[in-house]
Amino acid sequence: MTFGRFFLLLLLALGGFVYAVWRGHVDVPPEWNPWAPLDIREAPNLLTSYKLRRLQESRELCEQALTTSDLKYVAVPDSTPQAGCPVENAVRVTGSAVRFNSPWLATCPLAAAYAMFERHGLQPAAQQVFGQPVARIDHFGSFACRNIARSNRRSQHASANALDLAGFRLQDGTRITVARDWNGDDDKARFLRLVKAAACDAFKITLSPEYNAAHHDHFHVDMGGFGMCR
Ligand SMILES: [Zn+2]
């Protein structure tokens, strides 16, 4: 058999398999079925970012995914809170396994990615370094109708597709902030480095103090564009 023929057969077999999964003729575990809704309790895998992106297309899919998370939220009708900055398929996150300094508006993919981050990245990091969970997160906000600083491109904040994480409080009250603790060599700095790595896994874009001075006091995370971890 020539290589070309072999390749064609392989493609056909693969196509047949994908079709069978789609039609439900072949049982694959839901976490490996691209058409099954995202289950936030499952560890992330290669399909997670595809499933997160799909959430923006449908409120129903979004609802299915978020009900598998610890998030407390209310759905927000599509609207344009400020001229030029429409917000679609969004929720207002009021709490989770952690408390927040204030509720935050988020596109569904951002809220779901945050829930994955908290469960599979943030809390394991806190357990690993401090042997206790994070109880509260202080953020600098999500929605802001503006451009990226010194550019004429819209920020992901303009569509509530970005969140700025500034500090973490542990169950025993210990406070860790990006501004004060990033440049250390103690447990707090080690924890923040683990949190940044976890954010890079969960979100499309993560910008830390290493990126530029504008980010000296927070981690910017968003679900726009291509991957970036700085
Ligand atoms: Zn930001």
Residues whose N, C-alpha, C, O or C-beta is under 5 A from the ligand:
A	BS01	ZN	A162 L163 D164 H220
